[in-house]
């Protein structure tokens, strides 16, 4: 960041009665998307719904991981 931007941020922090580092922390917290935690009822509802769709499920975690890896490597899944 250039000197002018640095000074503008320092001025904003001073005007808010904060150190520059605390002002930056607060601004960064506000910029993060708010993620609401799911309630226990919401989680249980999703699990109950999942049980009703009768999707095939591998017998072991190793089989499930192999299927996931195969799908990932096939390029059909978006990579993040």
C-alpha positions as CSV (number, residue, x, y, z in Angstrom):
1,X,0.0,0.0,0.0
2,X,1.3,3.4,-0.8
3,X,2.0,6.2,1.8
4,X,-1.3,8.0,1.0
5,X,-3.4,4.9,1.5
6,X,-1.5,4.1,4.7
7,X,-2.1,7.5,6.1
8,X,-5.8,7.4,5.2
9,X,-6.1,4.2,7.1
10,X,-4.1,5.5,10.1
11,X,-6.4,8.6,10.1
12,X,-9.5,6.4,10.1
13,X,-8.1,4.3,13.0
14,X,-7.3,7.5,15.0
15,X,-10.7,8.9,14.3
16,X,-12.3,5.7,15.6
17,X,-10.1,5.8,18.7
18,X,-8.3,2.6,17.7
19,X,-4.7,1.6,17.0
20,X,-4.1,1.0,13.3
21,X,-3.7,-2.8,13.9
22,X,-7.0,-3.0,15.9
23,X,-8.8,-1.0,13.2
24,X,-7.5,-3.3,10.5
25,X,-8.6,-6.4,12.5
26,X,-12.1,-4.9,12.8
27,X,-12.4,-4.0,9.2
28,X,-11.2,-7.5,8.2
29,X,-13.8,-9.1,10.5
30,X,-16.5,-7.0,8.9
31,X,-15.4,-7.9,5.4
32,X,-15.6,-11.7,6.0
33,X,-18.8,-13.3,4.9
34,X,-21.0,-14.1,7.9
35,X,-21.5,-17.8,8.3
36,X,-24.3,-18.8,10.5
37,X,-23.9,-22.1,12.3
38,X,-26.6,-24.6,11.6
39,X,-28.8,-25.6,14.5
40,X,-29.0,-29.2,15.7
41,X,-32.5,-29.4,14.3
42,X,-31.3,-28.3,10.8
43,X,-28.5,-30.8,10.8
44,X,-30.8,-33.6,11.9
45,X,-33.2,-32.6,9.2
46,X,-30.6,-32.9,6.5
47,X,-29.5,-36.3,7.9
48,X,-33.1,-37.5,7.9
49,X,-33.6,-36.3,4.3
50,X,-30.4,-37.9,3.2
51,X,-31.6,-41.3,4.6
52,X,-34.7,-41.1,2.4
53,X,-33.0,-40.7,-1.0
54,X,-31.7,-44.3,-1.1
55,X,-28.4,-43.3,-2.7
56,X,-25.9,-46.1,-3.0
57,X,-23.2,-45.8,-0.3
58,X,-20.0,-47.8,-0.2
59,X,-19.5,-50.2,2.6
60,X,-16.2,-48.7,3.8
61,X,-14.6,-45.3,4.1
62,X,-11.8,-46.5,1.9
63,X,-14.2,-47.4,-0.9
64,X,-15.9,-44.0,-0.5
65,X,-12.6,-42.1,-0.6
66,X,-11.6,-44.1,-3.8
67,X,-14.9,-43.1,-5.4
68,X,-14.4,-39.5,-4.5
69,X,-10.9,-39.5,-5.8
70,X,-11.9,-41.1,-9.0
71,X,-14.6,-38.5,-9.5
72,X,-12.2,-35.7,-8.7
73,X,-9.5,-36.9,-11.0
74,X,-12.1,-37.3,-13.8
75,X,-12.4,-33.5,-14.0
76,X,-16.1,-33.6,-13.4
77,X,-15.9,-31.9,-10.0
78,X,-14.9,-28.2,-9.7
79,X,-11.6,-27.6,-8.1
80,X,-11.3,-24.9,-5.5
